[in-house]
């Protein structure tokens, strides 16, 4: 005689009231949660290490929110039941944290994990993937960074890392400017003024201790049992990428940086002057960046910058 334990394993908990929205649980992810942005692009290299870079779709910029919740057993059951009831394909609307760094977004739960720490102390971790967010189509507000849309005006007080919209560029994304220092606005220090306090460059200085590795890309011919010959057959043989870390930055600075990177969509080029040693301006694009909540009004951000040897920032794209 055998006992049947047959049931649909779509859900593993019974007798729990499942909320209709994640916010109904009134749970906040703990510090240490992260979000990773990544641009899904196609690229191919041509002569002199130039390359063509093409986003694969209007949804090419994706975000993976890796959130952790410290909960008791009751809330662990409710949280798990909620994730399982979305069945991997139903969208989950959520606001990642109470600091409102991000807007309310909609993602999908592909997995979760449970850490049984001790009696009535559980950690539930999940990945919520936002992959249906055509950021560049929502040019005025974006989909992720919670930065209010505001136009530049005169005789107003602005703080460093404020973001304004000003200009007549055909591509509206090229009209965003980023404040380089506290000031009261005037025509002279306006975004297009002679002594502008605004920039469209990636001007954010990273932590000290940045390290980079430059590979000199000369051709090497190894004549077997004879000698090695080195040749220069291309230009741009010393182009290099950069990896930056920003530790303990405020919510205000983080929002500014997130908005800047989001408007670049993971593939659009921008100018950046490396803060030390190198004195020639360079053009990069940023295919990925990761934000970690550390504690109140403190965040870590890592940014990957890929060099564009051509050194041209296309307009209208």
C-alpha positions in Angstrom: 0.0 0.0 0.0 1.4 3.4 -0.9 0.5 7.0 0.0 0.0 9.4 -2.8 1.7 12.8 -2.5 0.7 13.9 -5.9 0.0 17.6 -6.4 1.0 20.3 -8.8 4.4 21.6 -7.9 3.8 25.0 -9.3 3.3 26.0 -5.7 4.9 24.4 -2.6 3.0 26.1 0.2 -0.8 25.8 0.9 -3.1 27.6 3.3 -1.4 31.0 2.8 -3.2 34.1 1.7 -1.3 35.3 -1.3 -1.2 39.1 -1.9 -2.0 40.5 -5.3 0.9 43.0 -5.2 4.4 42.7 -3.7 3.9 46.0 -2.0 0.9 44.5 0.0 3.5 42.6 2.0 5.0 45.8 3.3 8.5 44.3 3.2 11.7 46.2 2.4 14.8 44.6 1.0 17.8 44.7 3.3 21.1 46.5 2.7 23.4 44.5 0.5 20.8 44.1 -2.2 22.0 44.9 -5.7 20.8 45.8 -9.1 22.8 45.0 -12.3 22.2 46.8 -15.6 23.4 45.4 -18.8 23.2 46.4 -22.5 22.5 43.6 -24.9 24.4 44.7 -28.0 26.0 43.2 -31.1 29.4 44.5 -32.2 32.0 43.6 -34.8 35.6 45.0 -35.2 36.8 46.6 -38.4 40.2 48.1 -39.5 42.4 49.8 -36.9 40.3 48.3 -34.1 37.3 50.5 -34.9 34.0 48.7 -34.2 30.3 49.0 -35.0 28.0 48.6 -32.1 24.3 47.9 -32.5 21.6 47.4 -29.7 19.7 44.2 -30.4 16.2 45.7 -29.6 14.4 48.6 -28.0 14.5 46.5 -24.8 18.3 46.0 -25.0 19.0 47.6 -21.6 17.9 45.2 -18.9 18.1 45.2 -15.1 18.4 42.4 -12.6 17.3 43.3 -9.1 18.9 40.8 -6.6 16.9 41.5 -3.5 17.2 40.0 0.0 14.5 40.1 2.7 15.0 39.3 6.4 11.7 37.9 7.6 10.0 35.6 10.1 8.5 32.3 9.1 5.0 33.7 8.4 6.3 36.4 6.0 8.7 33.9 4.5 5.8 31.8 3.5 3.8 34.7 2.2 6.8 36.0 0.2 7.5 32.6 -1.3 3.9 32.0 -2.1 3.7 35.3 -3.9 6.8 34.6 -6.1 5.6 31.1 -7.0 2.1 32.3 -7.8 3.6 34.6 -10.5 4.6 31.3 -12.3 7.7 32.9 -13.9 5.7 34.8 -16.6 3.3 37.1 -14.8 4.8 40.6 -14.3 5.6 41.8 -10.8 5.2 45.5 -10.1 7.6 46.6 -7.3 9.4 49.6 -5.9 12.9 48.3 -5.0 13.5 50.3 -1.8 12.2 53.1 0.5 14.8 55.6 -0.6 13.0 56.0 -3.9 16.2 55.8 -5.9 14.3 53.9 -8.6 10.8 54.3 -9.9 8.2 51.6 -9.6 9.2 49.0 -12.2 7.8 45.7 -13.5 9.8 42.5 -13.7 9.7 38.8 -13.6 10.8 36.3 -10.9 13.0 33.5 -12.3 14.2 32.1 -9.0 14.3 32.6 -5.3 16.2 31.1 -2.4 15.6 30.6 1.3 18.3 30.7 4.0 17.1 29.1 7.3 19.2 31.1 9.7 17.6 30.2 13.0 14.2 30.1 14.8 11.9 32.7 13.2 14.8 34.2 11.2 14.8 33.5 7.5 16.4 35.2 4.6 14.5 35.1 1.3 16.5 36.2 -1.8 15.2 36.6 -5.3 16.1 37.9 -8.7 13.6 40.1 -10.4 14.5 40.7 -14.0 13.3 43.8 -15.8 13.6 43.1 -19.5 10.6 44.8 -21.0 11.6 48.5 -20.5 12.3 50.4 -23.7 14.2 53.2 -21.9 15.1 55.3 -24.9 11.5 55.6 -26.0 10.6 57.1 -22.6 13.2 59.9 -23.1 11.8 62.5 -20.7 11.6 60.4 -17.6 13.3 57.1 -18.2 12.2 53.8 -16.7 14.6 53.3 -13.8 16.3 56.3 -12.2 13.8 58.4 -10.1 15.0 61.8 -11.3 12.3 64.4 -11.8 12.2 66.0 -15.2 13.1 69.7 -14.9 14.1 72.3 -17.4 16.9 74.8 -16.8 15.7 78.2 -15.6 17.6 81.4 -14.6 18.1 82.8 -11.1 17.6 79.4 -9.5 19.7 77.5 -7.0 21.2 74.3 -8.3 23.3 71.7 -6.5 26.1 69.5 -7.8 24.6 66.4 -9.5 21.3 68.1 -10.4 20.0 67.1 -13.8 18.2 69.5 -16.2 16.9 69.5 -19.7 17.9 72.3 -22.0 18.6 72.7 -25.7 17.3 72.1 -29.2 19.2 69.0 -30.3 17.3 66.8 -32.6 17.9 63.8 -30.3 16.1 64.8 -27.1 18.4 62.5 -25.1 21.3 64.9 -26.0 19.7 67.8 -24.2 20.3 66.5 -20.6 23.0 68.4 -18.7 24.6 67.5 -15.3 25.5 70.1 -12.7 29.3 70.2 -11.9 29.0 72.4 -8.8 26.6 74.3 -6.5 25.6 77.7 -8.0 22.8 80.2 -8.7 21.9 80.0 -12.4 22.6 82.8 -14.9 23.1 83.1 -18.7 26.8 83.0 -18.2 26.8 79.7 -16.3 23.9 78.1 -18.2 24.3 74.8 -20.0 25.4 76.7 -23.1 27.0 79.7 -21.3 30.6 80.9 -21.6 31.3 79.7 -18.0 28.9 76.8 -17.9 28.4 74.9 -14.7 26.9 72.1 -16.6 28.3 69.2 -18.7 27.3 66.3 -20.9 30.5 64.4 -20.2 31.0 61.6 -17.8 32.6 63.8 -15.1 32.2 61.6 -12.1 35.5 60.9 -10.3 35.9 57.4 -9.0 37.5 56.0 -5.9 41.3 56.4 -5.6 43.3 53.3 -6.4 42.0 52.8 -10.0 44.0 50.3 -11.9 44.0 49.7 -15.6 45.8 47.3 -17.9 46.9 48.5 -21.4 47.6 45.7 -23.9 49.8 46.9 -26.8 48.2 45.1 -29.8 51.2 44.6 -32.1 51.2 41.6 -34.5 53.6 38.9 -33.6 55.0 36.4 -36.1 56.7 33.3 -34.6 58.9 31.7 -37.2 59.3 28.1 -35.9 62.8 27.2 -34.9 64.0 30.6 -36.0 62.9 34.0 -34.5 60.0 36.2 -33.5 59.1 39.3 -35.5 56.8 42.0 -34.3 54.9 44.3 -36.7 52.6 47.3 -36.4 49.9 46.8 -38.9 47.0 48.8 -37.2 46.4 52.1 -35.5 44.9 52.5 -32.1 47.0 49.7 -30.7 47.0 51.1 -27.1 43.3 51.7 -26.6 42.1 50.5 -23.3 38.9 50.1 -21.1 38.3 51.3 -17.6 36.6 49.8 -14.6 35.5 52.3 -11.9 34.2 51.9 -8.4 32.3 54.6 -6.5 32.0 53.9 -2.8 29.7 55.5 -0.2 28.1 57.9 -2.6 24.9 59.7 -1.7 21.4 59.0 -3.1 21.6 62.3 -5.0 24.8 61.6 -6.7 23.7 58.0 -7.5 20.5 59.2 -9.1 22.4 61.6 -11.3 24.8 58.8 -12.4 22.0 56.3 -13.0 20.1 58.8 -15.1 23.3 59.6 -17.2 24.0 55.9 -17.8 20.3 55.1 -18.5 20.1 57.7 -21.2 23.1 56.1 -22.9 21.2 52.9 -23.1 24.2 50.6 -22.7 25.6 51.6 -26.1 25.6 55.3 -26.8 29.0 57.0 -26.6 30.1 59.9 -24.4 33.2 61.8 -23.6 35.3 61.2 -20.5 38.6 62.6 -19.2 40.4 60.1 -17.1 41.1 62.0 -13.8 44.9 61.5 -13.6 48.0 60.5 -15.7 46.2 60.4 -19.0 45.7 63.9 -20.5 44.0 63.1 -23.8 40.2 63.0 -23.8 38.6 59.7 -24.7 35.2 58.4 -25.8 33.6 55.4 -24.1 30.4 53.6 -23.8 29.1 51.8 -20.7 27.7 48.3 -21.3 27.1 47.4 -17.7 26.9 48.9 -14.2 26.0 47.6 -10.7 24.5 49.4 -7.8 24.6 48.1 -4.2 22.6 49.5 -1.3 25.1 49.8 1.6 23.1 51.8 4.3 21.0 54.9 4.6 22.0 57.5 1.9 25.1 55.5 1.1 25.6 53.4 -2.1 28.3 51.6 -4.0 28.4 51.7 -7.8 30.7 49.9 -10.2 30.9 51.0 -13.8 32.5 49.3 -16.8 33.7 51.7 -19.6 34.6 50.4 -23.0 36.8 52.7 -25.2 35.8 53.7 -28.7 39.0 54.2 -30.7 37.3 56.3 -33.3 36.7 59.0 -30.8 33.4 60.2 -32.4 30.1 60.8 -30.6 27.4 60.2 -33.2 24.5 62.7 -33.1 20.9 61.8 -33.7 21.4 58.3 -32.3 
